[in-house]
Amino acid sequence: MTRQGYPVYDITGLAAYQSDFLVGPFAPYIVQHHKLHVLHGHTFYHLVYFTEGAGYHTIDFDRFEVRPFQLYAMAPGQVHRWNFEGAVDGYVLNFSPQFFQSFLLRSDYIDEFAFFQGQAKQSVLDIPEALRPRITALFEEMVPLGTAISMFNVDKLRVLMLKLFLDLTDLQKPAQPSPLSYNAVLLRNFKKLVEKHYAELRLPKDYAALLYITPNHLNAICSDLFGQSAGTVIRDRVILEAKRLLVNPELSIATIADTLNFKDNSNFSKFFKKYTAITPEAFRKNMN
């Protein structure tokens, strides 16, 4: 069993025609990849637009009801599973983190889209009726390009994908300034640092020092743009990783506590229960 306790899929094992992307109808996709109901992760971006279906979808342990004309967007590293009721259909779009790097001047441009920032509640979009024909048309135009591989078709596909992402961005009203603003850059760098150091650095002052700003400034930015403190951002990332590790029954609670740099098992259990209202053992039992 892997350290995670759940499979992590690479796009090379899913894409039939090209190693960096896959686009097509969702119904045959779920027939071919029938283990989607099992908790799993991806090393690639994964987007599904439903035109038909019901059930629920769990992203990073948050549960959402599946409905027609709903779109789910997931970033590499997130874990999820589907539980469908009856027939489902729509479109699926997978692409590697490298897919746009040689095409765009800014290699991290995709990270600016709120729905690809790894936050479960930002990953789910309800498509209004007025926009549905355009979203469907974009997918319909992308599907044949995904099988007729050529340099220009791949570039056409990239352009259509960016059109889709920009249309979806208009549905979200993030409290973020321009992506090029000073505060936006600080916030993005803070999130990257948290992703890298959450296990060993737990205090906002540690990240403020790495960013060459004061802890008060960091907290003010997080409060203004995230609606939560810097400490909460760090804590939530630790909790998320704890949940991901708890899914693996072969990892003891003590091992998980050590992995996340808690002093001992008891300290970790108190921390986990304080912020989730459930013990690590109970969470593991519920998940399994």
Summary of the structure (lengths in Angstrom):
residues: 288
radius of gyration: 19.9
end to end distance: 14.7
largest distance: 57.9
contacts: 850
relative contact order: 0.11
helix: 47%
strand: 17%
